[in-house]
Amino acid sequence: MYSSIMKFLWCCFLTIVFLGGIVSLTYASPITLDGKFADWDGQACMNDRAYDSNPSGDILKFYWATNDNESNLYFMIERRGWG
């Protein structure tokens, strides 16, 4: 039973990542490591409910992206809180 549930969740996750990658290739701008976060707009992300953790570790969104003709995979975590 546990194995079946994990396989189902893994397939759902891969589907979301695949579809998110298609959307990000269509609408998103390239990621630049410049301290500005506007280039993450339109990138694939997973939302997390706010206020479900202590303030310093409450994750709001988890982004991932690649740039064309690069082998790097970029990540960004948007969080609420201090520190």
Secondary structure, DSSP 4 states (H G I P E B T S, - for coil): -HHHHHHHHHHHHHHHHHHHHHHHHHHPPPP--SS--GGGTTS-EEE--TTSS-GGGEEEEEEEE--TT----EEEEEEES--
